[in-house]
Amino acid sequence: MFFIKKQRVYLKTYLYSAHEIKFIKLNICESFPYIDKVIICEFNRTHLGTEKKFIFNEHIDTFTKEEQNKIIYLQCDVSDQITQGENSDLVHKNENLMRGYFSSQIDLNKHDIIVSVDADEIIFGRYYDRLINQIEYFNQAIQLKLHQFIYRINYLWANEIFIAPTIARVSFYQNKYPGQWRYDGDVFPEVVGCHFSWCMTVDEMIKKLGVYSHHYDYRHLAKKEILEKAIQEKTYPFEPDRSFYIEVLDMTSDRNYYPSSIYTMLDEFTGLIA
């Protein structure tokens, strides 16, 4: 267990697949001047409760020495706490455990501030000062709005805004373990980042459908022909009746939609730009 006493600001996320490394790096680049530490949790179980090997240390050289010094990596054995998921409710229980497990592994100050994101949810660096000040002086927790991208990092789901990540004081969740560290607090009025949802290869999409929290809802979609067609035709097979309009952005002229750090690492997104 890590023991950290003074009040700090943390970025917290968790890792399940190698394709998320580039997004975690992007989040670190955006947050670097504003946070004290980045907490990266990795688990030996999937959301379904099946066994999973740890992979983070295989990719540690992706990060600079300065970035590595910011990282608190938690290799989490939750074998005795996980539920073998046989339906969506049990699987989401596992997901909630993974989102909040870090708080049982680090000695946090009740005044510490946690920016809680999934790996593919990137907060713009230019908003960190305002968000932290909002927590310090006005709110215990706020929810964050993100631009919703899907399949490709320049496929903007133009009629959808994603709301889920939360920035909060530790005291807000102190008696709610594990807590979701998500979907809580007033919604900040501005769009403060990007959610790069399903921005991965088809093979990675199939792998995700086999282990993630919505497995029982969408496992029937884990077929290459279905997913390739969805990407090519810009459709949304997860909820076919949902309003779904894709605007293809130009990453040169539409920079205001993106974290500025992404332009220093576009080579890591080869194949994910339409």
C-alpha positions, 0 to 999 in steps of 0.5 A: 500500500502507498502512503501519501499524506499531503493534499494532492490532485490525482488523475485516476484511470484503469487499464484492460488492453494494450490499445488503451496505452496511447490514450493513457499517455495522451491523458498524462500529457494533457494533465501533466502540469496540473496533477501530482500523480497519475493512478493507473489500476490494472486488474487480474480479472475482466469485468466478467470475472475471468482471469487476465494477465497484467500487461502494463509493465510490458509497455512502460517504455512508452512513457518518458522518465518524467511521465513514469515518475508521475505514475502510481501503478497498482497491480490489483488482485481482486480474485477474492472480491470479484463476482463471476458475472452471469448477467449484466447486473453482476458484471456492472458490480465488478466494473464498479469495484474496479473503478473504486478499488484504488481508494482502498490501496492508497492512503488518501487525504479527504481533501485530495481531488481525484479526476476519474476517467476511463482510459479513452476519456481525455480531459483537455489540459486547458480546463484543469485549472478551472475544474480544480478551482471549481472543486476547491471552492464550490462543489464536492463533485462535478460531472464532465461533458465530452465530445463523443467520437466513435470508431475513428478519432475524427468521427464525431458523433455530432448529435451526442454529448457524453457525460460520465467522468467525474472530478471529486474530493475524496470526502465525497466518496469516503463512505461509499466504497467502492463508489463508481467515481463517476456520474456524480455531481452537477454537470460542468456547463462546457465540453471539457474533453473527448471520449474516443469510444470504440476507436480501435481495430476490429480485432480489438473491438471483438476482444472487448465485446468478449470481456467488457461490462456490456458483454451480455447486451452486445456479444452478438455483435462480435463478428468482423463483418458486422463491425466492419460494416458499421465503421464503413457505413457509419452506423450504430449496431449497438442501438439501431434505433438511436439517433446517430449522425457522424461528422467527419472532422478535419484534424487540421482545421478542427483542432478545437475539438481535440486535446492539443497533445494529440498533435505530437503523437498522431503516429500512434493513431495510425489507422484510426484517422479517417 
